[in-house]
Amino acid sequence: MAESHESRRSAIALVDGEHYPDVTRDTLRYLEESMGYRVVAVVFLGGTEKLLDPGTMSFNDVPVYVDSGMLEGLRVALARHRVEEVVDLSDEPILGYRERFRLISETLAHGVSYRGADFCFRSPDRPYLCEKASIGVWGSGKRVGKTAISGHLARYLLSKGTRLCVCTMGRGGPPDPELLDVPLEVTDEYLRGRVERGDHAASDHFENAMMGQVVAVGCRRCGGGMAGEPFCSNVRQGAGVACGLDVDTVIFEGSGAAIPPVGVDAVLLTVSAAQPLEYILGYLGPYRLLLSDLVVVTMCEKSLVSSAKLVNLIDGIHAINPKAKVVKTVFRPRPLDDLRGKKVFLASTAPAEAVEVQGRHLARQHGALVMGTSPNLADRRKLEEDLKGAIEAEVMITELKAAGVDTVSRFAKREGKSLVYIENCPVSVEGNLDSGIDHLLELARERHRARQS
């Protein structure tokens, strides 16, 4: 039985003038007759070596977009035609790696998959599972400060009377979603006890509960695709737990560059100024930017990044997504206990230069006497060596990361020292983070209302 017209996959085809028009048309017919596609539009990407007048390009009376440039032509076609895939029939010299990834990002951001001759990028499936307003907090990589930004977001919204829950996912999360509905119970003793029982005790939901005093649901994930899809996760089950609580807003927090596999009403993207620019503006970085409403650039320290790089980063973000609000920030440590006049040793995941900034801030703003520091909180072997320099300290200070619980905390207990956790709090240096959060919440509620209706 012949395949029905409606059952074939609808597609936009990308073509160029480096192929003879007859070759292109025959390939478009091959797509329809042999590969099960229904071509509904054609986008001309450029090139006139074998096609002097792009206006003569035609196929089956479908619209051909030729005058807007490749990116704008694709945008217009995606806006006008509801399709399942974009099929790329071009190559060098019209499409190099950079150009192709930019088109892939644009396509995936529209919820459409992108196929080439020997590759396919599938649009991630993120269904709306929550009948509450929801905000995604995503990152452009690991160690960009996403959990710190998420914690600030949660605290700020709580201060405004928003009833909320944070649903996290991590590489060390629990096998079944775990609800921490009494945040005050998450103490160092509680976390150390979990480690002694053989459990992982530094997933992001513990940090959100301890630092933000917010109800949190912890989930797990393994792997992460180029568009952020986890290979495996239990986040969708966790969404059921979070959305069943007596709250009006749920924050879905990503893990590294992985994105929770659930739909959200608004997105805050955290990127680090210390990252290579191409990780944010190239590859599939634009995909994340295109889906974001607020972009928080962290680690804008002069010691970490040049002013020229920052300008290029901010300009690049605006060029990709002019609608997104952008805020530049630095982190400053907030200890959860009094440090005034006490000799302290600081263990952090930050780069060595940033750890020095943290130490100076603890001395200047909190009266601590910093006896030593370590930037190796993410490297247990090096951390063990660094802790040999902590003998004179009275208080061990650490971020709530894996080695913070199972290495620094146990070292403090063994050596009879106090332990204080610190939270890295964002401080705006250009733009206003809290105003950006107000805008984000307004968007989330507005889109949630539209979605519900």
C-alpha positions as CSV (number, residue, x, y, z in Angstrom):
1,M,0.0,0.0,0.0
2,A,1.4,3.4,-0.9
3,E,2.2,5.7,2.0
4,S,-0.4,8.4,2.5
5,H,0.6,12.1,2.0
6,E,-0.2,12.9,5.6
7,S,1.8,10.1,7.1
8,R,5.1,11.2,5.6
9,R,7.5,13.3,7.6
10,S,7.1,17.0,6.9
11,A,10.4,18.7,6.2
12,I,12.1,22.0,5.2
13,A,15.0,21.3,2.9
14,L,18.2,23.4,2.9
15,V,19.9,23.7,-0.5
16,D,22.7,25.8,-2.1
17,G,23.9,27.0,-5.5
18,E,27.0,24.9,-5.5
19,H,24.9,22.0,-6.8
20,Y,23.3,22.0,-10.2
21,P,19.6,22.7,-9.9
22,D,18.7,19.4,-11.5
23,V,20.8,17.5,-9.0
24,T,19.1,19.4,-6.1
25,R,15.6,18.7,-7.6
26,D,16.3,15.0,-8.1
27,T,17.5,14.7,-4.5
28,L,14.4,16.5,-3.3
29,R,12.3,14.0,-5.3
30,Y,14.4,11.2,-3.7
31,L,13.6,12.5,-0.3
32,E,9.9,12.3,-1.0
33,E,9.8,9.1,-3.1
34,S,12.3,6.9,-1.3
35,M,12.9,8.4,2.2
36,G,9.3,9.1,3.3
37,Y,9.5,12.9,3.5
38,R,7.1,15.6,2.4
39,V,9.0,18.7,1.5
40,V,6.9,21.8,2.4
41,A,9.5,24.5,1.9
42,V,13.0,25.1,0.6
43,V,15.6,27.5,2.0
44,F,18.4,28.6,-0.3
45,L,21.6,29.1,1.7
46,G,23.8,30.8,-0.9
47,G,26.3,30.0,-3.6
48,T,26.0,30.8,-7.3
49,E,28.7,28.7,-8.9
50,K,26.1,26.4,-10.5
51,L,22.9,28.6,-10.0
52,L,23.3,32.1,-11.3
53,D,19.8,33.2,-10.3
54,P,18.5,31.7,-7.0
55,G,15.1,33.0,-8.0
56,T,14.8,30.2,-10.6
57,M,15.1,27.5,-7.9
58,S,11.8,25.7,-7.7
59,F,10.3,22.4,-6.5
60,N,6.7,21.2,-6.6
61,D,5.4,24.7,-6.2
62,V,6.5,24.8,-2.5
63,P,7.8,28.2,-1.1
64,V,11.5,28.8,-1.7
65,Y,13.1,31.3,0.7
66,V,16.0,33.0,-1.2
67,D,16.4,36.6,-0.1
68,S,16.9,36.8,3.6
69,G,20.3,35.1,4.3
70,M,20.6,31.5,5.5
71,L,19.8,32.1,9.1
72,E,16.9,34.5,8.6
73,G,15.5,32.3,5.8
74,L,15.5,29.3,8.1
75,R,13.8,31.3,10.9
76,V,11.1,32.5,8.5
77,A,10.5,29.0,7.2
78,L,10.3,27.5,10.6
79,A,7.9,30.2,11.8
80,R,5.6,29.6,8.8
81,H,5.7,25.9,8.4
82,R,5.0,23.3,11.1
83,V,7.5,20.5,10.3
84,E,9.2,17.5,12.0
85,E,12.7,17.9,10.5
86,V,15.0,20.2,8.6
87,V,17.0,18.2,6.0
88,D,20.4,19.6,5.1
89,L,21.4,19.1,1.4
90,S,24.3,21.5,1.5
91,D,27.9,21.3,2.6
92,E,31.2,23.1,2.2
93,P,31.9,25.8,1.1
94,I,28.5,27.1,2.0
95,L,28.1,25.4,5.3
96,G,31.2,25.0,7.4
97,Y,31.1,23.6,11.0
98,R,30.3,27.0,12.6
99,E,27.5,27.8,10.2
100,R,26.0,24.3,10.4
101,F,26.0,24.3,14.2
102,R,24.3,27.7,14.2
103,L,21.5,26.4,11.9
104,I,21.2,23.3,14.1
105,S,20.8,25.4,17.2
106,E,18.1,27.5,15.5
107,T,16.2,24.4,14.4
108,L,16.3,22.6,17.7
109,A,15.2,25.8,19.5
110,H,12.0,25.6,17.4
111,G,11.5,22.0,18.6
112,V,12.4,20.5,15.2
113,S,15.0,17.9,14.5
114,Y,17.9,18.5,12.0
115,R,19.2,15.8,9.6
116,G,22.3,15.8,7.4
117,A,23.8,13.1,5.2
118,D,25.6,11.3,8.0
119,F,24.2,12.8,11.2
120,C,21.0,13.7,13.0
121,F,20.2,16.0,15.9
122,R,17.0,15.0,17.5
123,S,15.0,17.8,19.2
124,P,14.8,16.9,22.9
125,D,11.4,15.9,24.3
126,R,10.6,18.1,27.2
127,P,6.9,17.6,28.0
128,Y,5.1,19.9,30.5
129,L,4.5,17.7,33.5
130,C,3.7,20.4,36.1
131,E,0.5,22.3,36.5
132,K,2.4,24.9,38.5
133,A,4.4,27.8,37.1
134,S,7.9,26.6,36.4
135,I,11.4,28.0,35.9
136,G,14.4,26.2,34.5
137,V,17.8,27.0,35.8
138,W,20.3,25.7,33.2
139,G,24.1,25.9,32.9
140,S,26.5,26.1,30.0
141,G,28.8,23.6,31.7
142,K,30.1,22.3,35.0
143,R,31.4,24.8,37.7
144,V,29.7,27.8,36.2
145,G,27.9,28.6,39.4
146,K,24.4,27.3,38.4
147,T,23.5,25.9,41.9
148,A,24.6,29.2,43.6
149,I,22.4,31.2,41.1
150,S,19.5,28.7,41.7
151,G,19.9,29.2,45.5
152,H,19.8,33.0,45.1
153,L,16.8,32.7,42.9
154,A,15.0,30.5,45.4
155,R,15.8,32.8,48.4
156,Y,14.8,35.9,46.5
157,L,11.5,34.4,45.5
158,L,10.8,33.1,49.0
159,S,11.5,36.7,50.3
160,K,8.8,37.9,48.0
161,G,6.2,35.4,49.3
162,T,6.5,32.9,46.5
163,R,5.8,29.3,47.7
164,L,8.2,27.2,45.8
165,C,10.2,23.9,45.5
166,V,13.5,23.2,43.8
167,C,13.8,19.9,41.8
168,T,17.4,19.1,41.0
169,M,19.2,16.4,39.1
170,G,22.8,15.3,39.6
171,R,25.4,12.7,38.7
172,G,25.2,11.4,42.3
173,G,21.5,11.8,42.9
174,P,19.3,9.1,44.6
175,P,17.8,6.1,42.7
176,D,14.4,7.3,43.6
177,P,13.4,11.0,43.9
178,E,14.1,12.2,47.4
179,L,12.1,15.0,49.1
180,L,13.8,17.2,51.7
181,D,10.7,18.9,53.1
182,V,12.3,20.1,56.4
183,P,15.4,22.0,55.2
184,L,16.5,22.8,58.7
185,E,17.3,19.2,59.3
186,V,20.1,19.3,56.6
187,T,23.1,19.9,58.8
188,D,26.7,18.8,58.6
189,E,26.0,16.0,61.1
190,Y,23.1,14.9,58.9
191,L,25.3,14.9,55.7
192,R,28.2,13.2,57.4
193,G,25.9,10.5,58.7
194,R,24.8,9.8,55.2
195,V,28.4,9.5,54.0
196,E,29.1,7.1,56.8
197,R,26.2,4.9,55.7
198,G,27.7,4.8,52.2
199,D,25.3,7.3,50.6
200,H,26.2,10.3,48.4
201,A,25.5,13.4,50.4
202,A,26.5,16.4,48.2
203,S,23.9,16.4,45.5
204,D,22.4,19.8,44.6
205,H,19.2,19.2,46.6
206,F,21.2,19.2,49.8
207,E,22.9,22.4,48.9
208,N,19.5,24.1,48.0
209,A,18.0,22.9,51.3
210,M,21.0,23.9,53.5
211,M,21.8,27.2,51.8
212,G,18.5,28.4,50.6
213,Q,16.3,26.8,53.3
214,V,14.0,25.7,50.5
215,V,12.0,22.5,50.0
216,A,14.0,20.4,47.5
217,V,13.5,17.2,45.5
218,G,16.7,15.4,44.5
219,C,16.9,13.4,41.3
220,R,19.7,11.7,39.3
221,R,20.9,11.6,35.7
222,C,23.6,9.9,33.7
223,G,25.1,11.4,30.5
224,G,24.3,14.5,28.7
225,G,23.8,15.1,25.0
226,M,24.9,18.1,22.9
227,A,21.5,19.6,23.3
228,G,21.4,18.8,27.0
229,E,19.3,15.6,27.0
230,P,20.3,13.2,29.8
231,F,20.9,9.7,28.6
232,C,19.0,8.4,31.7
233,S,17.3,10.3,34.5
234,N,14.4,10.0,37.1
235,V,13.6,13.7,36.8
236,R,10.2,13.1,35.4
237,Q,9.3,11.1,38.5
238,G,10.8,13.8,40.6
239,A,8.6,16.4,38.8
240,G,5.6,14.5,39.9
241,V,6.7,14.7,43.5
242,A,7.6,18.5,43.3
243,C,4.4,19.4,41.4
244,G,2.3,17.6,44.0
245,L,3.5,19.8,46.8
246,D,1.5,22.8,48.1
247,V,3.6,25.3,46.2
248,D,2.8,27.7,43.3
249,T,6.2,27.7,41.6
250,V,8.7,24.9,40.8
251,I,12.4,25.5,39.9
252,F,13.9,22.7,37.7
253,E,17.6,22.9,38.1
254,G,20.0,21.4,35.5
255,S,23.2,19.6,36.0
256,G,26.4,20.8,34.3
257,A,25.3,21.4,30.7
258,A,22.5,18.8,31.0
259,I,18.9,20.1,30.9
260,P,16.0,18.6,32.9
261,P,13.8,16.6,30.5
262,V,10.7,18.6,31.4
263,G,9.0,21.6,29.9
264,V,9.3,24.9,31.8
265,D,7.7,28.3,31.4
266,A,10.8,30.5,31.6
267,V,14.6,29.8,31.6
268,L,17.5,31.3,33.5
269,L,20.8,30.3,31.8
270,T,24.0,30.5,33.8
271,V,27.3,30.9,31.8
272,S,30.8,31.5,33.1
273,A,32.9,34.3,31.7
274,A,35.9,32.0,32.3
275,Q,34.7,29.5,29.8
276,P,36.0,29.5,26.2
277,L,33.8,31.7,24.1
278,E,33.0,29.0,21.6
279,Y,31.4,26.9,24.4
280,I,28.8,29.6,24.8
281,L,28.5,31.2,21.4
282,G,29.5,28.2,19.2
283,Y,28.6,24.5,18.9
284,L,25.2,24.2,20.5
285,G,25.7,27.1,22.9
286,P,23.3,29.2,20.8
287,Y,20.6,26.6,21.3
288,R,20.6,27.2,25.0
289,L,20.8,31.0,24.6
290,L,17.8,31.0,22.1
291,L,15.6,29.3,24.8
292,S,16.7,31.6,27.6
293,D,14.9,34.6,29.0
294,L,17.6,35.7,31.5
295,V,21.3,35.0,31.0
296,V,23.5,35.4,34.2
297,V,27.2,35.7,33.4
298,T,29.2,34.6,36.4
299,M,32.8,34.9,37.4
300,C,33.3,38.4,35.8
301,E,36.4,38.9,37.9
302,K,39.1,41.0,36.4
303,S,41.6,38.4,37.5
304,L,39.8,35.7,35.6
305,V,38.7,37.4,32.3
306,S,39.8,40.3,30.2
307,S,37.4,43.2,29.5
308,A,37.8,42.5,25.7
309,K,36.6,38.9,26.2
310,L,33.6,40.1,28.3
311,V,32.6,42.6,25.6
312,N,32.8,39.9,23.0
313,L,30.8,37.5,25.2
314,I,28.0,40.0,26.0
315,D,27.8,41.2,22.4
316,G,27.6,37.6,21.2
317,I,24.8,36.8,23.5
318,H,22.8,39.8,22.4
319,A,23.4,39.0,18.8
320,I,22.0,35.5,19.2
321,N,19.1,36.4,21.4
322,P,18.3,40.1,21.6
323,K,15.3,39.5,23.8
324,A,17.2,37.9,26.7
325,K,18.1,40.1,29.6
326,V,21.8,39.7,30.5
327,V,23.4,40.3,34.0
328,K,27.1,40.2,34.8
329,T,28.0,38.9,38.3
330,V,30.8,37.9,40.6
331,F,30.5,35.5,43.5
332,R,31.3,36.4,47.1
333,P,31.3,33.8,50.0
334,R,28.7,33.9,52.7
335,P,29.6,31.7,55.7
336,L,26.7,30.0,57.5
337,D,28.3,30.8,60.9
338,D,30.3,33.6,62.6
339,L,34.0,33.7,61.7
340,R,35.1,36.9,63.4
341,G,38.5,36.6,64.9
342,K,38.8,32.9,64.1
343,K,41.7,31.2,62.2
344,V,40.3,29.5,59.2
345,F,41.2,27.3,56.3
346,L,39.2,27.6,53.1
347,A,38.5,24.7,50.6
348,S,36.8,25.7,47.3
349,T,36.1,24.4,43.8
350,A,37.0,27.9,42.4
351,P,40.2,28.5,40.4
352,A,43.2,29.5,42.5
353,E,42.8,33.2,41.6
354,A,39.2,33.2,42.6
355,V,39.9,31.4,45.9
356,E,42.3,34.2,46.8
357,V,39.4,36.7,46.2
358,Q,37.1,34.5,48.4
359,G,39.7,34.5,51.2
360,R,40.2,38.3,51.1
361,H,36.4,38.7,51.2
362,L,36.1,36.5,54.3
363,A,38.9,38.4,56.0
364,R,37.6,41.9,55.1
365,Q,33.8,41.4,55.5
366,H,33.6,38.6,58.0
367,G,36.7,39.2,60.2
368,A,38.2,35.7,59.5
369,L,42.0,35.1,59.9
370,V,42.7,33.1,56.8
371,M,45.6,30.7,57.5
372,G,45.4,28.9,54.1
373,T,43.3,27.9,51.1
374,S,42.8,25.1,48.6
375,P,41.3,25.3,45.2
376,N,41.1,21.5,45.0
377,L,37.8,20.7,46.5
378,A,36.9,18.7,43.4
379,D,40.2,16.7,43.5
380,R,40.3,14.6,46.7
381,R,43.9,13.5,46.2
382,K,45.2,17.0,45.9
383,L,42.8,18.2,48.6
384,E,44.2,15.6,51.1
385,E,47.7,17.1,50.5
386,D,46.4,20.7,50.9
387,L,44.8,19.8,54.2
388,K,48.2,19.2,55.7
389,G,48.5,23.0,55.8
390,A,45.4,23.4,57.9
391,I,46.9,22.3,61.2
392,E,46.9,25.9,62.6
393,A,43.3,26.6,61.6
394,E,40.5,26.5,64.2
395,V,37.7,26.4,61.6
396,M,37.5,24.5,58.3
397,I,35.4,26.4,55.7
398,T,34.1,24.5,52.6
399,E,31.5,24.6,49.9
400,L,28.9,21.9,50.0
401,K,30.5,19.6,47.4
402,A,31.3,15.9,47.5
403,A,34.7,16.3,49.0
404,G,33.4,19.0,51.3
405,V,31.3,16.4,53.1
406,D,33.4,13.2,52.9
407,T,36.9,14.8,53.1
408,V,36.9,18.2,54.8
409,S,34.1,17.5,57.2
410,R,35.6,14.2,58.4
411,F,39.0,15.9,58.6
412,A,37.5,18.6,60.8
413,K,35.9,16.0,63.1
414,R,39.1,13.9,63.3
415,E,41.3,16.9,64.1
416,G,38.8,18.5,66.5
417,K,38.1,21.6,64.4
418,S,34.9,23.4,63.7
419,L,33.4,23.2,60.2
420,V,31.4,26.0,58.5
421,Y,29.9,25.7,55.1
422,I,29.9,28.7,52.8
423,E,27.5,29.7,50.0
424,N,28.7,31.6,47.0
425,C,26.4,34.5,46.6
426,P,26.1,36.4,43.3
427,V,26.7,40.1,43.3
428,S,25.6,42.1,40.2
429,V,28.4,44.2,38.6
430,E,26.3,45.2,35.5
431,G,22.6,44.9,35.3
432,N,20.4,44.0,38.2
433,L,20.0,40.3,39.0
434,D,16.9,40.7,41.2
435,S,15.2,42.8,38.6
436,G,16.0,40.1,36.1
437,I,14.4,37.5,38.4
438,D,11.3,39.7,38.8
439,H,11.0,39.7,35.0
440,L,11.6,36.0,34.8
441,L,8.9,35.2,37.3
442,E,6.4,37.5,35.5
443,L,7.1,35.7,32.2
444,A,6.8,32.3,33.9
445,R,3.4,33.2,35.4
446,E,2.1,34.8,32.2
447,R,3.1,31.7,30.1
448,H,1.8,29.4,32.7
449,R,-1.6,31.1,32.6
450,A,-1.6,30.9,28.8
451,R,-0.6,27.2,28.9
452,Q,-3.4,26.4,31.4
453,S,-6.0,28.2,29.4
